[in-house]
Amino acid sequence: MAAQATVPLEKARKLEPGKASIRETLGIAYFRLARWQDAEREFRTIVEELSPTDHYAHYALGRALEQQGRTAEANGHYKLASSMEPESELYSARIIGLDETG
């Protein structure tokens, strides 16, 4: 269903480019389709322009970067997400996994 969701979400993004919730949902759809660069673009827009303190967007950006082999950059976003939401085991587990593999 992710592929079908991208069409209306892309239209919604054009209508409301500053709406983080639309970009997040589109980023998730791109991620599920293994469109790593597209997912990166959506989550990067959230953390750099729309909502720099969005811990989930930092985590999701990290995931998209990790899928592209950019583990050091991904780790930075995992650490930011974890520091913003310290009780999240999901975020801290990503840091540990990257630290163990280098």
C-alpha positions in Angstrom: 0.0 0.0 0.0 3.0 2.3 0.4 3.3 2.7 -3.4 -0.3 3.7 -3.7 0.0 6.1 -0.8 2.8 8.1 -2.4 0.7 9.7 -5.1 -1.8 11.5 -2.9 0.9 12.3 -0.3 3.1 13.9 -3.0 0.1 16.0 -4.0 -0.6 16.9 -0.4 3.1 17.9 0.0 2.8 20.2 -3.0 -0.3 21.9 -1.4 1.2 22.1 2.1 5.0 21.9 1.9 5.4 23.1 5.4 3.3 20.4 7.0 5.6 18.0 8.9 3.0 15.3 9.3 2.5 15.0 5.5 6.3 14.8 5.0 6.7 12.3 7.8 4.0 10.0 6.3 5.5 10.4 2.8 9.0 9.6 4.2 7.7 6.4 5.8 6.1 5.4 2.6 9.4 6.0 0.7 11.3 4.1 3.3 9.0 1.1 3.0 9.6 1.2 -0.8 13.3 1.2 -0.3 13.5 4.7 -1.8 16.2 5.7 0.7 17.2 9.1 -0.9 13.5 10.2 -1.1 12.9 9.2 2.5 16.1 11.0 3.5 14.9 14.2 1.7 11.6 14.2 3.6 13.0 13.5 7.0 15.9 16.0 6.5 13.4 18.7 5.6 11.6 18.0 8.9 14.7 18.2 11.0 16.4 21.0 9.2 13.4 23.3 8.4 10.2 22.3 10.0 10.7 20.7 13.4 14.4 20.4 14.5 13.3 18.8 17.8 11.3 16.0 16.3 12.9 13.0 17.7 11.2 10.5 15.4 12.2 12.4 12.3 15.9 12.3 13.5 15.5 8.5 14.1 13.9 8.0 10.7 16.5 10.1 9.0 19.1 8.0 10.6 17.4 4.8 9.3 17.4 6.2 5.7 21.0 7.2 6.0 22.0 3.8 7.4 20.4 2.1 4.5 22.6 4.1 2.2 25.7 3.0 4.1 26.2 6.4 5.8 26.5 5.0 9.3 28.4 7.7 10.9 25.9 10.4 9.9 23.1 8.0 10.8 24.6 7.5 14.3 24.6 11.2 14.9 20.8 11.4 14.2 20.2 8.3 16.4 22.1 10.0 19.2 20.1 13.2 18.8 16.8 11.2 18.8 17.9 9.3 21.9 18.9 12.5 23.8 15.6 14.0 23.0 13.6 10.9 24.0 15.9 9.1 26.5 13.3 6.5 27.6 13.2 5.2 24.0 14.9 1.8 23.9 14.4 1.8 20.1 16.5 4.9 19.6 19.3 3.8 21.9 19.4 0.3 20.4 20.3 1.8 17.0 23.2 3.6 18.5 24.6 0.5 20.2 24.2 -1.5 17.0 26.2 1.0 15.0 28.8 1.4 17.6 29.4 -2.4 17.6 29.8 -2.6 13.9 31.9 0.5 13.6 
